[in-house]
């Protein structure tokens, strides 16, 4: 457009330059016609003879007028052409200026539009980047919880993963779970991570109050940027009042387990809808896992109750054995805790203890009830119970892992036990624990042919047999237990005469 405007201007200038010399020539000629003749006539009149009359004067004036008119018409056309050229030039010039103004205006508008597009693009890129970060945070949090579901056998481990995952996912300052304590009627913090976490542990709020109470009533994740506007008084658990909070309830079914709470982003900004969505996803997954764990726990409790009932049924055939398996199970639990065994191993050990004598169901009842010592044939019958017990539990898929402990609970560290004569490290630690717990309860319980051994005598017998008959680790685990703990374990199921402070007898081959 600039080139076109310049071309038009150059054309106008050229046309003007061509017109100017012609115009000057024509004007000069016209003025000559208009002025020369009158001048000549004027000279003639001044010098005319005195005899020339008025008629001649009239003719002369007429010639002057005719000469002026001829000169006017001669230059009129050129004047018109010049004025038209000037007008055309002005119009072209105006058109060129307008086009230039339009061009500049267009360039300004295009610049503004381009800047707007660039601004929008930057915002979209920022939003896209933030969305990707949110996805990464969500994936990280979900991965943590998914790993927890696989690794954690209890709600405590699962909630620890949840709190850590939530804190990382939304870049929060501190996160914690306030769990429901139905007996006390409170929310209580047992799991916390982040800045000031230690000051939050064991803190309590009455059920229905504060941040957890509001989230529980809403039954959904909520964001609170102003506690006062929600009618919530800050409990003062942290040094600073939080400026932004996400609270998400953990329901499994209609049961409220607790509320996850996250305070303040590290960048000092308020939490976003994406942050709330991330926490919502984490708590939804965790709630489902908690519900699954609760269902599993109920099934496990039902199984334990069934095993306990079955062991009582077997023991009912021998009045002196009543409560024996339950007491052995309690002693095993205490010893496992002393040895810091994990919960799943402890559960297996407890169940094996409940069922360790289940094979006696195939032993004739008159043999079990016999007063006095067994003869060789009767002793052979009794010694088959460990192998029969193994077969019985192997028939139940959920109990197959217990079979080795049940089969070998009468083995001895020196290889003198039965049925396979295992020794030392060939016997797993869990089986060693069961062996010692079983022997201890037999020593400290009344039998038809003897009274219970005293607690001190039972301890001395175990010490003497450590490293030969019994595993040293298992013996140490039992001997380091407080006698009050042993008494409480025995009292919880009944029996255990020596643990109650009675008895003086020694262990018999019958046991």
N, C-alpha and C positions, 0 to 999 in steps of 0.2 A: 504493500500500500504506500509506503514511503517513496518508492521508486516512481509509482504512478503519479503521486502528488508533485514530485519534483519535475517529472516530465511535463505535466500540465503547466506548471509555473514557467518552465523553460519555453514552452510553446507560446504562452501569452506574451512573454518578454520579446520573443522573436517577432511575433505578429506586430507588437507595438513598435519595434525597431524598424520593421518594414513600412509601417503606415506613416511614421513621423515625417520622413523626407517628402513623400508624395503630398502629404497634407500641407506642408509649408509651401511647396511649389504652387499648389492650387490656390491657396489663400492669397499668395502674392499676385497670381494672375487675376484673380477675382477683384482684388483691391485696385489693380491697375485699370480694369474695365470700369470700376466704379468711380475712380478718382481722376484718371488721366484725361478723359474726354471733358469732364466738367472744368478741369483746370485750363485746357486749351480754349474751351468756349469762353471761360472767364477772361482770358488774355485777349481773345478776339473782341469781346464786348468793350474792354477797356480801350482798345485801340481802334475801334470801328469808326468809320466816317460819320460825321454828324448827320448825314442824310439818311442813314438807315432807320427805318420806321419800327413801330411797335410790333408789326407782324413778324419781323425777323426775330425780335426778342422772344416772342412766344414760341417760335420754332426752336430757338436755342434752348429754352427752359425745358421744352418737351424732350429734346435729345438728352439732356442731363438726366431727366427722370428715367428715360429708357435705358441709358447706360447704367444707372444704379440698379435698376431691376434686373438687367442682364447679368451684372456682376453677382447679385444675390443668388439668382438661380444657379449660377455657375458653381458657387462654393457650397450651396445647400446640400448637394448629394454627398460631397466629401465630409461635411460636418456630421451628416447623419451616420455615414460609415464609421467615422471616428467615435462618435458617441456609442454606436452599437458595439464597436470593438471594445470600448472601455467597459460597457455593461457586461459583455460576454466574459471579459477578463475578470471582472469583479465576481461574476457568478462562479466561474471556475475556481477562483481563489477561495471564495466562501465554501464551495463544495470540498475543496482540498482541506481546508481547516476543519470542516465538520468531520471529514473522514479521519483526519488525524486525531481529533478529539475522541471520536468513536474508538479509534485504535487504542489510544491511551486508556480510555475508560474500560475497554475490553480486557486489556492487559492487567489493569488493576483488579477487575472482577475475577479473572482467571487466577490471579495470584492469591486472592482471598479464598477462592474455592479450593485451590491446591493446598493452601495452608490448613483449611478445615479438614480436607481429606487426610492430610498427614496427621493432624491431631486425632482424628477418629481412629486412624490406623494404629497410632501409638497406644491409644486407650485400649483398643481391641487386643493388641499384642500384650499389653500389661495384664489385661483380664485373662487372656489365654495363658500367660505365664503363671498367674496366680491360681488359675484353675488347675494347671498341671501340678503346681506345688500342693494344692489341696488334695488332688488325686494321690500324689505321692505320700502325703501325710496319712490319708485314709488307708492306703494300701499298707503302710507301715504299721498303723494301729491295728488294722484287721489281721495282719500277719501275726502280730504279738498275741492277740486274743486267740487266734486259731491255734497257735503253738501252745498257748496255755490250756486250751480245751483238750489237746492231746496229752499234754504233760501233767496237768494238774488233776489230782484225784479228789480234791476238796475245794470248797469255795474260797478258802483263804488264798491259795496259790492263784486261782483264777482272777480274783479281785486285785491282787498285786500286779498282774499283767495288765489288767484293764486300766488301772490308775496310771501306770507308766506309759501305756500306749496312748491314752487320752492326753496326757501332759505333752508328749512328743508331737502328737498329731496337730494340736492347735497352738503349739508353742506357748503354753501357759506358764505361769509362775509357780503355781502349786496346785496339786490335785489330791483329792481324798474321797473315800467312801464312808458315809455314815450309815452303819448297819442298824437294823431294828433289833432292839433287846426287849422282847415282849414281857419278860418277867419284871424288868425294872420300869417298863413303860417309857423307854428313852430311845433316841438315836445315839449311837456311840461310834466314835472314829477308831477303827482298828488298823486301817491301811491308809498311808499318806506318803506322797512323794513330792519333792521340790523344796522351795524356799520356805522355811518355817515349819517343815513337816513334823519335826519332833514335838513342837508345841501343840500340834493338833491331836496327837494320839491320846486316846482315852477320854477325849472331851465328850461331853454329853449335852443333849438338848431334848426336852420333853417331846414325845411323839406329837406330830401335828403342828409344831411351832418352827419358826425360823425358815431358813432357805429350804432345808429338806422337807419341812412340812408343806410349804407352798408347792414344791415340785410333785410331792406325793398326791396332793389334791388335784393338781392339773393332769396328772397321769401321762405326762409327756415332757420332753426336754424344754426348758425355758431359758431365756436370756434375761438377765437383770443388770441394767447399767446404773440404776439408782435404787438402792435398798429402801430409802425413806419413802419413795413414791409407791412402793408395794406394801408399806406399813410394816417393814421388817426392821427390827432393831439389831444392829450388828453385835454379835456375841463377844467380840473382842478376842477371838482365838488367835488372831494374827496382829502384829504391831500396827499395820496400816489397814484402813477400811478399803476393801476391794472396790475398784471403779467399774469393773465388768465381770460378770459371773455367768457361767453356764451350769445348770443343775438338771440332772436327768435321773428319773426314778428307775429302779431295777425291779420290775415285776416278773414273777413267773406264775402265770395264771392270775388269780386274784390276790396272790400273796406278795406283799411288798418285802423285798429282801433288804433294800437300802436305797441310798441316793448318791450318785456320783456328782461331785462338785469340783469345778475348775475355776480358779480365780486369775484374772488379769493376764493379758498377752504381754510377752516380753518387750514388744515394740511400743508399748503404752497405748496402743489403739484398742478400741472396743472390739469385742468378738463379732464376727460376721455371721450371716446366715449359713455360709459354707461351714464355718466352725461348728455351729449348732448341728448341722446335718452330719458332720463327721462324728461328733459325740453321740448323736442319735443312733447312727449305724453301729458304733461300738457297743453302746448299752443294749441295743436290740439283740446283737449277737451274744453278748454276755448273759443277758436275761434268759435267752433260749438255753444257753449252756448251763446256767444255774438251775433252770427247771429240769434239764436233763439229769444233772447231778442229783437234784432232790429226788427225782423218780428212781434213779439208780440207788441212792442211799436207802430209800424205802424198800426196794427190792433186796438190797444187801441185808438190811435189818430183818426182813421177813425170812431170808435164808438163814441168818444167824439164829433166829428164834426157832426155826424148824430143826436146825442142827442141834440146838440145845435140848429141844423136846425129844429128839431121837436119842441123844445120849442119855437122857433121863430114863427113857423107856428101856434101854439096854441095861442101865445100872439098877433098875428096879428088880432085876433078877438076882442081884446080890445086895442085900440090905447094907452091908458094911462099905459098899462102894458108892453109895449115894452122895452126890455132890462132888465126887472126885474129879471128874473131867472138867467141870466148871471152875473148880479151884485151880487146877493145873493151867487152864486157859488164862486165868487172872495172873498167876505167877509169870507165865510166859510173856504176857503184855508188859508187866513191870520190868522184867529182865530185858526185853527188846528195847524199851525206852532207855534203860541204863546203857545199852550198847548202841544207842542212836540208830536203830534200824528204821527204815522208811515205813510209812503207814501201810502200804500195800503188803510188804513183807510181814509186818506185824499182824495184819488181818489174816493172812494165810496161816501164820503160826497159831493164832487163836483158834481158827477153825480146825486145824489139824489136832490141836489139843482137845477140842470138844469131841472129836471123832476117833481119837487114838485107840480107844478100847472097843470100838464098834464091832470088831471081829469076834468079841466074846459072845455075840448073839448065836454063834454056831456051837459054843461050848455047852455041854449038858448042864442044866440048872442045878442038878444035885451035886455036881462037881464044884460049881461056884459057891454053893451054900455049905459045903463041907466044913465041919468043925475040925480044927487041927491041920496038920500039914498034908500036902498031896503026896500020893505014891508016884512012882515013876510013870505009870500009864496016865494018871490024871494030870501030872505035870506036862506030859507030852501034849495032851489035849489043850491045856491052857496056852502053851507056847505057840499053838497054831493061830491064835487070835490075831497076831500082827499081820500075817500073810493073808488071812481071810479079810481083815479090814482093808488092806490094800485093794483086793479084788472088788470089794463092795464100792469103794469110792471111785475106782477107775470106771465103773459102769455109769457114772454121772459126769458128763462132760465138764460141767462147771467146777467139779471137785477134783479133777484128775491131777492137778498140780499138788494136791495134798498127799497123794499116794506114797511117794518115797518117805516122807516124814512118818506116816502111819506105819509103814512096813518096818522102819528101822528104829522105832522109839525104845527098843530094848537092846540095841547095840551098845558096846562099851569101847572106850578109847583104846584099850589094850587088846581088842579083838576077841574078848571072852563073851561077848553078847550073842544074841540070836535075832533073826534067822540066818543071816549071811556072814556073821563073824567079821563085819567091817571094823576098821580101826583108824585112828588118827584123822588125817585130812580127807580120807575117803567118806567121812561122815560130815555133811554140811553143818554150818554153824547153827542154822535154825533147828536142825534135828538134835544137835548137842543141847540146845536150850530146852527142848521138849524132854529130853532124857533126864536132865537135872531137875526140872520142875516136877516131873512125874515121880522121880525118886524121893524128892523132898516131901511131897504130899503123902506118899506111901509111908515114909518114916514118921510123919507127924499125925497120922490118923489111926484110930482104933481098928483092930481087926478081931475076928471071932476067936483067934488063938493068941492074941497079945494086945497090950495097951500101946498107946501112941508113945513114940520117943519124944523126949523133951526137946525144946527148940535148940538149946545149947548143944545137946548131944547130936542132933541132926546136923547142926553147923559143923561140928567137929568131924562127923562122918564124911561130910562133903569135902572138907579140907583135906582129910586123910586120903580121899580117893581122887583128888585133883591131879591130873597128869597121868593117872593109871586107869581108873574106872570111869572118871568124868573129865570132860574138857575144862581146862583151867579158866578159859574166858567165861564160860557159862557159869562155873562155880563162883567166880569173882563177881559176876553180875548179880547173882542172887544174894551172896553174903554182904554186899555193899548196900542192899536195900534196908531201909529202916524197918525194924520189927513191927512198928505200928502200921506201916504200909502193908506188910504181909498179913497182919491181923485183920486190917480192913478188907483186904482181898478175900480172906477166908470167911469173914463174917458176912460178906455180901452174898454168899451162896450157901453158908452153913457148913458145919463139920470142921475138920482141921483141929483135932483136940489139942495137940502140942502147941500149935500156933496160939491157942487160947491159954497156954500156960500149964498144960497137963502132960502126963505120960513120961515113961522112962524106958520103954522097950527098944530093942534093936530091930533093924530091917531083916526080913526073912527071905529065903529063896522062893517062897510061895509068891511074893510080890513082884 
